[in-house]
Amino acid sequence: MNKEWLKVFIAAFFEVFWVIGLKHADDFWTWSGTIVCIFISFYLMVMAGRFLPIGTVYAVFVGLGTFGTVTAEILFFDEPFKITKLLLILVLLGGVVGLKLVTKEKETEGAK
């Protein structure tokens, strides 16, 4: 995995926090943290999109963010666990992994 894909994964990690923040933020500090997570998340996604196909980057970003958000809701916010939800998330992750596997990175000038 190259550094551009790592940026996408880190961006998705921060996406989970800002999505949770949008629901649960209720004071200056939690809103500030939410805004910082939004900035970091989108900045990393846009930077990765310079070298990877943006459609694939966005699909992976949203898919991983969705997986992380649903998992966090179940683990930390007492969202009921349903097997159908798990199966649908696994289908989503299968699509995300498939997109990553079939996507070729752009060659940068001077790269070996």
N, CA, C and O atoms as CSV, one atom per row, in Angstrom:
chain,resi,resn,atom,element,x,y,z
A,1,MET,N,N,0.849,-1.175,0.000
A,1,MET,CA,C,0.000,0.000,0.000
A,1,MET,C,C,0.897,1.242,0.000
A,1,MET,O,O,1.857,1.330,0.766
A,2,ASN,N,N,0.568,2.190,-0.866
A,2,ASN,CA,C,1.398,3.387,-0.918
A,2,ASN,C,C,0.833,4.482,-0.009
A,2,ASN,O,O,-0.222,4.312,0.602
A,3,LYS,N,N,1.534,5.581,0.069
A,3,LYS,CA,C,1.151,6.644,1.004
A,3,LYS,C,C,-0.165,7.305,0.622
A,3,LYS,O,O,-0.846,7.851,1.491
A,4,GLU,N,N,-0.544,7.273,-0.655
A,4,GLU,CA,C,-1.812,7.882,-1.053
A,4,GLU,C,C,-2.997,7.101,-0.500
A,4,GLU,O,O,-3.977,7.692,-0.046
A,5,TRP,N,N,-2.909,5.769,-0.537
A,5,TRP,CA,C,-3.978,4.961,0.046
A,5,TRP,C,C,-3.996,5.103,1.562
A,5,TRP,O,O,-5.061,5.063,2.177
A,6,LEU,N,N,-2.838,5.268,2.160
A,6,LEU,CA,C,-2.778,5.496,3.605
A,6,LEU,C,C,-3.518,6.788,3.964
A,6,LEU,O,O,-4.207,6.848,4.982
A,7,LYS,N,N,-3.375,7.817,3.129
A,7,LYS,CA,C,-4.114,9.072,3.346
A,7,LYS,C,C,-5.619,8.829,3.315
A,7,LYS,O,O,-6.360,9.407,4.109
A,8,VAL,N,N,-6.067,7.979,2.405
A,8,VAL,CA,C,-7.507,7.684,2.316
A,8,VAL,C,C,-7.974,6.985,3.588
A,8,VAL,O,O,-9.033,7.319,4.121
A,9,PHE,N,N,-7.206,6.027,4.078
A,9,PHE,CA,C,-7.595,5.315,5.289
A,9,PHE,C,C,-7.598,6.227,6.515
A,9,PHE,O,O,-8.491,6.124,7.357
A,10,ILE,N,N,-6.622,7.109,6.623
A,10,ILE,CA,C,-6.590,8.057,7.740
A,10,ILE,C,C,-7.752,9.041,7.623
A,10,ILE,O,O,-8.367,9.400,8.628
A,11,ALA,N,N,-8.055,9.480,6.397
A,11,ALA,CA,C,-9.188,10.380,6.171
A,11,ALA,C,C,-10.487,9.717,6.618
A,11,ALA,O,O,-11.325,10.367,7.242
A,12,ALA,N,N,-10.663,8.442,6.310
A,12,ALA,CA,C,-11.866,7.715,6.720
A,12,ALA,C,C,-11.932,7.575,8.240
A,12,ALA,O,O,-13.013,7.640,8.825
A,13,PHE,N,N,-10.776,7.382,8.876
A,13,PHE,CA,C,-10.717,7.313,10.341
A,13,PHE,C,C,-11.241,8.612,10.952
A,13,PHE,O,O,-12.045,8.583,11.884
A,14,PHE,N,N,-10.785,9.751,10.426
A,14,PHE,CA,C,-11.253,11.037,10.939
A,14,PHE,C,C,-12.708,11.298,10.571
A,14,PHE,O,O,-13.408,12.020,11.281
A,15,GLU,N,N,-13.165,10.717,9.469
A,15,GLU,CA,C,-14.572,10.872,9.096
A,15,GLU,C,C,-15.482,10.305,10.176
A,15,GLU,O,O,-16.516,10.893,10.495
A,16,VAL,N,N,-15.100,9.172,10.734
A,16,VAL,CA,C,-15.902,8.566,11.799
A,16,VAL,C,C,-16.083,9.554,12.951
A,16,VAL,O,O,-17.182,9.683,13.489
A,17,PHE,N,N,-15.021,10.244,13.329
A,17,PHE,CA,C,-15.097,11.173,14.451
A,17,PHE,C,C,-15.949,12.399,14.146
A,17,PHE,O,O,-16.684,12.875,15.011
A,18,TRP,N,N,-15.854,12.920,12.903
A,18,TRP,CA,C,-16.674,14.099,12.652
A,18,TRP,C,C,-18.142,13.732,12.482
A,18,TRP,O,O,-19.015,14.529,12.825
A,19,VAL,N,N,-18.431,12.551,11.962
A,19,VAL,CA,C,-19.835,12.137,11.863
A,19,VAL,C,C,-20.421,11.955,13.260
A,19,VAL,O,O,-21.544,12.383,13.523
A,20,ILE,N,N,-19.675,11.330,14.142
A,20,ILE,CA,C,-20.125,11.190,15.535
A,20,ILE,C,C,-20.273,12.566,16.166
A,20,ILE,O,O,-21.227,12.819,16.902
A,21,GLY,N,N,-19.317,13.463,15.873
A,21,GLY,CA,C,-19.382,14.815,16.423
A,21,GLY,C,C,-20.608,15.572,15.968
A,21,GLY,O,O,-21.192,16.324,16.748
A,22,LEU,N,N,-21.015,15.391,14.718
A,22,LEU,CA,C,-22.209,16.082,14.233
A,22,LEU,C,C,-23.448,15.693,15.033
A,22,LEU,O,O,-24.363,16.499,15.197
A,23,LYS,N,N,-23.475,14.475,15.523
A,23,LYS,CA,C,-24.627,14.017,16.305
A,23,LYS,C,C,-24.505,14.362,17.786
A,23,LYS,O,O,-25.500,14.692,18.432
A,24,HIS,N,N,-23.288,14.289,18.326
A,24,HIS,CA,C,-23.132,14.374,19.775
A,24,HIS,C,C,-22.476,15.654,20.292
A,24,HIS,O,O,-22.450,15.866,21.505
A,25,ALA,N,N,-21.952,16.506,19.431
A,25,ALA,CA,C,-21.286,17.726,19.902
A,25,ALA,C,C,-22.317,18.657,20.540
A,25,ALA,O,O,-23.405,18.867,20.004
A,26,ASP,N,N,-21.946,19.209,21.696
A,26,ASP,CA,C,-22.892,20.091,22.380
A,26,ASP,C,C,-22.223,21.276,23.092
A,26,ASP,O,O,-22.894,22.023,23.804
A,27,ASP,N,N,-20.931,21.449,22.908
A,27,ASP,CA,C,-20.257,22.612,23.479
A,27,ASP,C,C,-19.127,23.057,22.543
A,27,ASP,O,O,-18.896,22.448,21.498
A,28,PHE,N,N,-18.442,24.110,22.930
A,28,PHE,CA,C,-17.392,24.682,22.087
A,28,PHE,C,C,-16.314,23.665,21.738
A,28,PHE,O,O,-15.905,23.577,20.580
A,29,TRP,N,N,-15.846,22.896,22.718
A,29,TRP,CA,C,-14.719,21.992,22.501
A,29,TRP,C,C,-15.089,20.808,21.614
A,29,TRP,O,O,-14.298,20.402,20.762
A,30,THR,N,N,-16.275,20.254,21.806
A,30,THR,CA,C,-16.661,19.129,20.957
A,30,THR,C,C,-16.941,19.595,19.526
A,30,THR,O,O,-16.638,18.880,18.570
A,31,TRP,N,N,-17.518,20.793,19.376
A,31,TRP,CA,C,-17.713,21.329,18.024
A,31,TRP,C,C,-16.377,21.672,17.377
A,31,TRP,O,O,-16.199,21.480,16.174
A,32,SER,N,N,-15.444,22.175,18.168
A,32,SER,CA,C,-14.112,22.482,17.626
A,32,SER,C,C,-13.428,21.206,17.143
A,32,SER,O,O,-12.839,21.187,16.062
A,33,GLY,N,N,-13.503,20.152,17.932
A,33,GLY,CA,C,-12.925,18.873,17.529
A,33,GLY,C,C,-13.578,18.327,16.272
A,33,GLY,O,O,-12.905,17.760,15.410
A,34,THR,N,N,-14.891,18.498,16.169
A,34,THR,CA,C,-15.613,18.050,14.981
A,34,THR,C,C,-15.128,18.800,13.744
A,34,THR,O,O,-14.906,18.191,12.697
A,35,ILE,N,N,-14.965,20.099,13.857
A,35,ILE,CA,C,-14.507,20.916,12.730
A,35,ILE,C,C,-13.081,20.544,12.325
A,35,ILE,O,O,-12.774,20.473,11.135
A,36,VAL,N,N,-12.218,20.308,13.298
A,36,VAL,CA,C,-10.836,19.889,13.000
A,36,VAL,C,C,-10.847,18.541,12.271
A,36,VAL,O,O,-10.103,18.352,11.310
A,37,CYS,N,N,-11.684,17.611,12.724
A,37,CYS,CA,C,-11.767,16.299,12.067
A,37,CYS,C,C,-12.289,16.427,10.641
A,37,CYS,O,O,-11.818,15.724,9.747
A,38,ILE,N,N,-13.258,17.317,10.416
A,38,ILE,CA,C,-13.758,17.545,9.055
A,38,ILE,C,C,-12.625,18.052,8.171
A,38,ILE,O,O,-12.434,17.558,7.059
A,39,PHE,N,N,-11.881,19.024,8.655
A,39,PHE,CA,C,-10.785,19.593,7.874
A,39,PHE,C,C,-9.743,18.528,7.530
A,39,PHE,O,O,-9.366,18.381,6.367
A,40,ILE,N,N,-9.280,17.790,8.534
A,40,ILE,CA,C,-8.249,16.767,8.312
A,40,ILE,C,C,-8.760,15.712,7.334
A,40,ILE,O,O,-8.051,15.322,6.406
A,41,SER,N,N,-9.978,15.259,7.544
A,41,SER,CA,C,-10.556,14.215,6.715
A,41,SER,C,C,-10.622,14.618,5.246
A,41,SER,O,O,-10.159,13.882,4.375
A,42,PHE,N,N,-11.195,15.786,4.973
A,42,PHE,CA,C,-11.336,16.202,3.583
A,42,PHE,C,C,-10.001,16.611,2.964
A,42,PHE,O,O,-9.778,16.391,1.774
A,43,TYR,N,N,-9.123,17.200,3.753
A,43,TYR,CA,C,-7.805,17.559,3.234
A,43,TYR,C,C,-7.059,16.316,2.745
A,43,TYR,O,O,-6.516,16.309,1.640
A,44,LEU,N,N,-7.032,15.271,3.567
A,44,LEU,CA,C,-6.330,14.041,3.185
A,44,LEU,C,C,-6.988,13.372,1.984
A,44,LEU,O,O,-6.302,12.840,1.111
A,45,MET,N,N,-8.322,13.400,1.939
A,45,MET,CA,C,-9.011,12.794,0.800
A,45,MET,C,C,-8.685,13.540,-0.492
A,45,MET,O,O,-8.423,12.915,-1.520
A,46,VAL,N,N,-8.700,14.864,-0.446
A,46,VAL,CA,C,-8.389,15.660,-1.640
A,46,VAL,C,C,-6.941,15.447,-2.062
A,46,VAL,O,O,-6.663,15.335,-3.256
A,47,MET,N,N,-6.014,15.390,-1.114
A,47,MET,CA,C,-4.608,15.167,-1.455
A,47,MET,C,C,-4.412,13.790,-2.098
A,47,MET,O,O,-3.637,13.661,-3.046
A,48,ALA,N,N,-5.092,12.781,-1.606
A,48,ALA,CA,C,-4.987,11.451,-2.213
A,48,ALA,C,C,-5.597,11.458,-3.612
A,48,ALA,O,O,-5.122,10.751,-4.500
A,49,GLY,N,N,-6.644,12.252,-3.810
A,49,GLY,CA,C,-7.304,12.339,-5.105
A,49,GLY,C,C,-6.438,12.955,-6.195
A,49,GLY,O,O,-6.764,12.852,-7.378
A,50,ARG,N,N,-5.353,13.586,-5.812
A,50,ARG,CA,C,-4.418,14.122,-6.813
A,50,ARG,C,C,-3.690,13.007,-7.554
A,50,ARG,O,O,-3.285,13.190,-8.702
A,51,PHE,N,N,-3.519,11.856,-6.910
A,51,PHE,CA,C,-2.732,10.772,-7.480
A,51,PHE,C,C,-3.543,9.510,-7.754
A,51,PHE,O,O,-3.091,8.629,-8.485
A,52,LEU,N,N,-4.729,9.418,-7.178
A,52,LEU,CA,C,-5.596,8.265,-7.374
A,52,LEU,C,C,-6.887,8.734,-8.027
A,52,LEU,O,O,-7.231,9.910,-7.913
A,53,PRO,N,N,-7.610,7.856,-8.705
A,53,PRO,CA,C,-8.888,8.253,-9.296
A,53,PRO,C,C,-9.859,8.725,-8.209
A,53,PRO,O,O,-10.133,7.997,-7.255
A,54,ILE,N,N,-10.370,9.933,-8.361
A,54,ILE,CA,C,-11.162,10.545,-7.292
A,54,ILE,C,C,-12.448,9.776,-7.007
A,54,ILE,O,O,-12.893,9.730,-5.860
A,55,GLY,N,N,-13.052,9.174,-8.027
A,55,GLY,CA,C,-14.258,8.383,-7.800
A,55,GLY,C,C,-13.994,7.203,-6.878
A,55,GLY,O,O,-14.789,6.914,-5.983
A,56,THR,N,N,-12.883,6.529,-7.099
A,56,THR,CA,C,-12.507,5.396,-6.259
A,56,THR,C,C,-12.131,5.872,-4.865
A,56,THR,O,O,-12.514,5.256,-3.871
A,57,VAL,N,N,-11.382,6.964,-4.791
A,57,VAL,CA,C,-10.996,7.522,-3.488
A,57,VAL,C,C,-12.243,7.840,-2.676
A,57,VAL,O,O,-12.328,7.491,-1.498
A,58,TYR,N,N,-13.205,8.500,-3.300
A,58,TYR,CA,C,-14.414,8.889,-2.574
A,58,TYR,C,C,-15.213,7.665,-2.143
A,58,TYR,O,O,-15.723,7.627,-1.023
A,59,ALA,N,N,-15.330,6.663,-3.012
A,59,ALA,CA,C,-16.075,5.453,-2.663
A,59,ALA,C,C,-15.421,4.722,-1.485
A,59,ALA,O,O,-16.115,4.268,-0.575
A,60,VAL,N,N,-14.098,4.608,-1.502
A,60,VAL,CA,C,-13.382,3.951,-0.404
A,60,VAL,C,C,-13.524,4.773,0.874
A,60,VAL,O,O,-13.775,4.219,1.944
A,61,PHE,N,N,-13.366,6.077,0.766
A,61,PHE,CA,C,-13.501,6.990,1.906
A,61,PHE,C,C,-14.869,6.834,2.570
A,61,PHE,O,O,-14.957,6.656,3.784
A,62,VAL,N,N,-15.924,6.901,1.776
A,62,VAL,CA,C,-17.279,6.817,2.319
A,62,VAL,C,C,-17.571,5.413,2.848
A,62,VAL,O,O,-18.194,5.263,3.899
A,63,GLY,N,N,-17.127,4.393,2.128
A,63,GLY,CA,C,-17.374,3.026,2.575
A,63,GLY,C,C,-16.708,2.720,3.906
A,63,GLY,O,O,-17.334,2.162,4.807
A,64,LEU,N,N,-15.446,3.083,4.028
A,64,LEU,CA,C,-14.744,2.857,5.301
A,64,LEU,C,C,-15.320,3.722,6.415
A,64,LEU,O,O,-15.431,3.283,7.560
A,65,GLY,N,N,-15.684,4.949,6.073
A,65,GLY,CA,C,-16.308,5.827,7.071
A,65,GLY,C,C,-17.633,5.276,7.559
A,65,GLY,O,O,-17.940,5.341,8.749
A,66,THR,N,N,-18.420,4.732,6.638
A,66,THR,CA,C,-19.694,4.123,7.010
A,66,THR,C,C,-19.478,2.927,7.919
A,66,THR,O,O,-20.147,2.783,8.943
A,67,PHE,N,N,-18.539,2.070,7.537
A,67,PHE,CA,C,-18.223,0.918,8.374
A,67,PHE,C,C,-17.807,1.364,9.780
A,67,PHE,O,O,-18.299,0.831,10.774
A,68,GLY,N,N,-16.907,2.335,9.857
A,68,GLY,CA,C,-16.426,2.810,11.159
A,68,GLY,C,C,-17.518,3.451,11.978
A,68,GLY,O,O,-17.577,3.255,13.192
A,69,THR,N,N,-18.387,4.217,11.337
A,69,THR,CA,C,-19.461,4.892,12.063
A,69,THR,C,C,-20.470,3.890,12.611
A,69,THR,O,O,-20.884,3.997,13.765
A,70,VAL,N,N,-20.865,2.926,11.802
A,70,VAL,CA,C,-21.814,1.906,12.257
A,70,VAL,C,C,-21.203,1.084,13.388
A,70,VAL,O,O,-21.880,0.778,14.370
A,71,THR,N,N,-19.933,0.728,13.255
A,71,THR,CA,C,-19.258,-0.025,14.306
A,71,THR,C,C,-19.184,0.772,15.604
A,71,THR,O,O,-19.436,0.231,16.681
A,72,ALA,N,N,-18.839,2.054,15.508
A,72,ALA,CA,C,-18.767,2.908,16.703
A,72,ALA,C,C,-20.137,3.055,17.360
A,72,ALA,O,O,-20.241,3.050,18.587
A,73,GLU,N,N,-21.180,3.184,16.554
A,73,GLU,CA,C,-22.529,3.293,17.122
A,73,GLU,C,C,-22.882,2.041,17.917
A,73,GLU,O,O,-23.460,2.129,19.000
A,74,ILE,N,N,-22.536,0.881,17.378
A,74,ILE,CA,C,-22.852,-0.378,18.068
A,74,ILE,C,C,-22.019,-0.513,19.336
A,74,ILE,O,O,-22.544,-0.879,20.388
A,75,LEU,N,N,-20.708,-0.218,19.242
A,75,LEU,CA,C,-19.814,-0.431,20.377
A,75,LEU,C,C,-19.939,0.618,21.478
A,75,LEU,O,O,-19.828,0.289,22.659
A,76,PHE,N,N,-20.167,1.876,21.106
A,76,PHE,CA,C,-20.090,2.949,22.097
A,76,PHE,C,C,-21.400,3.676,22.379
A,76,PHE,O,O,-21.512,4.361,23.395
A,77,PHE,N,N,-22.391,3.543,21.503
A,77,PHE,CA,C,-23.607,4.330,21.658
A,77,PHE,C,C,-24.867,3.482,21.718
A,77,PHE,O,O,-25.961,3.971,21.434
A,78,ASP,N,N,-24.722,2.222,22.084
A,78,ASP,CA,C,-25.856,1.312,22.324
A,78,ASP,C,C,-26.812,1.162,21.149
A,78,ASP,O,O,-28.007,0.944,21.344
A,79,GLU,N,N,-26.293,1.277,19.937
A,79,GLU,CA,C,-27.097,0.982,18.751
A,79,GLU,C,C,-27.319,-0.530,18.726
A,79,GLU,O,O,-26.374,-1.292,18.931
A,80,PRO,N,N,-28.551,-0.972,18.477
A,80,PRO,CA,C,-28.792,-2.423,18.472
A,80,PRO,C,C,-28.019,-3.133,17.348
A,80,PRO,O,O,-27.933,-2.636,16.224
A,81,PHE,N,N,-27.477,-4.272,17.671
A,81,PHE,CA,C,-26.755,-5.089,16.695
A,81,PHE,C,C,-27.760,-5.941,15.938
A,81,PHE,O,O,-28.585,-6.629,16.539
A,82,LYS,N,N,-27.685,-5.890,14.614
A,82,LYS,CA,C,-28.551,-6.722,13.769
A,82,LYS,C,C,-27.672,-7.429,12.752
A,82,LYS,O,O,-26.780,-6.823,12.158
A,83,ILE,N,N,-27.930,-8.713,12.557
A,83,ILE,CA,C,-27.126,-9.502,11.635
A,83,ILE,C,C,-27.262,-8.974,10.205
A,83,ILE,O,O,-26.297,-9.007,9.441
A,84,THR,N,N,-28.438,-8.495,9.841
A,84,THR,CA,C,-28.614,-7.957,8.486
A,84,THR,C,C,-27.748,-6.725,8.273
A,84,THR,O,O,-27.201,-6.526,7.188
A,85,LYS,N,N,-27.623,-5.906,9.299
A,85,LYS,CA,C,-26.765,-4.726,9.203
A,85,LYS,C,C,-25.315,-5.152,9.000
A,85,LYS,O,O,-24.601,-4.570,8.183
A,86,LEU,N,N,-24.883,-6.165,9.742
A,86,LEU,CA,C,-23.520,-6.674,9.595
A,86,LEU,C,C,-23.288,-7.221,8.186
A,86,LEU,O,O,-22.251,-6.946,7.582
A,87,LEU,N,N,-24.224,-7.978,7.667
A,87,LEU,CA,C,-24.074,-8.539,6.330
A,87,LEU,C,C,-24.010,-7.444,5.265
A,87,LEU,O,O,-23.212,-7.538,4.333
A,88,LEU,N,N,-24.831,-6.420,5.392
A,88,LEU,CA,C,-24.806,-5.322,4.427
A,88,LEU,C,C,-23.503,-4.531,4.509
A,88,LEU,O,O,-22.978,-4.097,3.483
A,89,ILE,N,N,-22.982,-4.341,5.707
A,89,ILE,CA,C,-21.690,-3.660,5.870
A,89,ILE,C,C,-20.578,-4.498,5.243
A,89,ILE,O,O,-19.660,-3.947,4.635
A,90,LEU,N,N,-20.650,-5.823,5.382
A,90,LEU,CA,C,-19.644,-6.694,4.765
A,90,LEU,C,C,-19.712,-6.627,3.243
A,90,LEU,O,O,-18.677,-6.655,2.577
A,91,VAL,N,N,-20.910,-6.538,2.689
A,91,VAL,CA,C,-21.049,-6.367,1.237
A,91,VAL,C,C,-20.426,-5.042,0.813
A,91,VAL,O,O,-19.712,-4.975,-0.188
A,92,LEU,N,N,-20.701,-3.988,1.581
A,92,LEU,CA,C,-20.120,-2.668,1.301
A,92,LEU,C,C,-18.593,-2.730,1.338
A,92,LEU,O,O,-17.927,-2.214,0.441
A,93,LEU,N,N,-18.046,-3.354,2.366
A,93,LEU,CA,C,-16.592,-3.467,2.473
A,93,LEU,C,C,-16.010,-4.304,1.336
A,93,LEU,O,O,-14.919,-4.010,0.848
A,94,GLY,N,N,-16.722,-5.333,0.914
A,94,GLY,CA,C,-16.268,-6.129,-0.228
A,94,GLY,C,C,-16.162,-5.276,-1.482
A,94,GLY,O,O,-15.209,-5.411,-2.250
A,95,GLY,N,N,-17.131,-4.403,-1.690
A,95,GLY,CA,C,-17.082,-3.491,-2.833
A,95,GLY,C,C,-15.933,-2.514,-2.733
A,95,GLY,O,O,-15.273,-2.222,-3.730
A,96,VAL,N,N,-15.689,-2.007,-1.533
A,96,VAL,CA,C,-14.590,-1.058,-1.320
A,96,VAL,C,C,-13.246,-1.723,-1.589
A,96,VAL,O,O,-12.387,-1.154,-2.263
A,97,VAL,N,N,-13.068,-2.925,-1.061
A,97,VAL,CA,C,-11.814,-3.656,-1.283
A,97,VAL,C,C,-11.659,-3.965,-2.767
A,97,VAL,O,O,-10.565,-3.843,-3.318
A,98,GLY,N,N,-12.744,-4.364,-3.412
A,98,GLY,CA,C,-12.689,-4.652,-4.844
A,98,GLY,C,C,-12.286,-3.425,-5.649
A,98,GLY,O,O,-11.462,-3.526,-6.558
A,99,LEU,N,N,-12.855,-2.267,-5.326
A,99,LEU,CA,C,-12.478,-1.031,-6.020
A,99,LEU,C,C,-10.998,-0.734,-5.846
A,99,LEU,O,O,-10.320,-0.353,-6.801
A,100,LYS,N,N,-10.499,-0.908,-4.636
A,100,LYS,CA,C,-9.089,-0.623,-4.387
A,100,LYS,C,C,-8.198,-1.580,-5.181
A,100,LYS,O,O,-7.171,-1.174,-5.723
A,101,LEU,N,N,-8.591,-2.829,-5.245
A,101,LEU,CA,C,-7.763,-3.824,-5.933
A,101,LEU,C,C,-7.708,-3.609,-7.443
A,101,LEU,O,O,-6.688,-3.908,-8.064
A,102,VAL,N,N,-8.766,-3.105,-8.038
A,102,VAL,CA,C,-8.777,-2.940,-9.491
A,102,VAL,C,C,-8.349,-1.554,-9.943
A,102,VAL,O,O,-8.299,-1.284,-11.142
A,103,THR,N,N,-8.038,-0.667,-8.993
A,103,THR,CA,C,-7.640,0.693,-9.333
A,103,THR,C,C,-6.123,0.792,-9.419
A,103,THR,O,O,-5.403,0.369,-8.515
A,104,LYS,N,N,-5.659,1.355,-10.516
A,104,LYS,CA,C,-4.225,1.574,-10.691
A,104,LYS,C,C,-3.907,3.025,-10.364
A,104,LYS,O,O,-4.654,3.932,-10.733
A,105,GLU,N,N,-2.793,3.237,-9.669
A,105,GLU,CA,C,-2.358,4.588,-9.354
A,105,GLU,C,C,-1.771,5.233,-10.595
A,105,GLU,O,O,-1.243,4.557,-11.478
A,106,LYS,N,N,-1.872,6.543,-10.646
A,106,LYS,CA,C,-1.241,7.300,-11.740
A,106,LYS,C,C,0.264,7.273,-11.547
A,106,LYS,O,O,0.755,7.322,-10.419
A,107,GLU,N,N,0.989,7.196,-12.645
A,107,GLU,CA,C,2.444,7.277,-12.588
A,107,GLU,C,C,2.838,8.731,-12.436
A,107,GLU,O,O,2.377,9.580,-13.199
A,108,THR,N,N,3.680,9.029,-11.465
A,108,THR,CA,C,4.167,10.393,-11.304
A,108,THR,C,C,5.488,10.530,-12.035
A,108,THR,O,O,6.248,9.568,-12.146
A,109,GLU,N,N,5.756,11.713,-12.529
A,109,GLU,CA,C,6.997,11.941,-13.261
A,109,GLU,C,C,8.191,11.737,-12.348
A,109,GLU,O,O,8.210,12.229,-11.220
A,110,GLY,N,N,9.168,11.026,-12.825
A,110,GLY,CA,C,10.375,10.775,-12.049
A,110,GLY,C,C,10.270,9.604,-11.101
A,110,GLY,O,O,11.261,9.229,-10.474
A,111,ALA,N,N,9.071,9.007,-10.977
A,111,ALA,CA,C,8.893,7.864,-10.078
A,111,ALA,C,C,9.456,6.608,-10.712
A,111,ALA,O,O,9.378,6.440,-11.929
A,112,LYS,N,N,10.005,5.747,-9.927
A,112,LYS,CA,C,10.557,4.471,-10.406
A,112,LYS,C,C,9.695,3.337,-9.941
A,112,LYS,O,O,9.987,2.178,-10.238
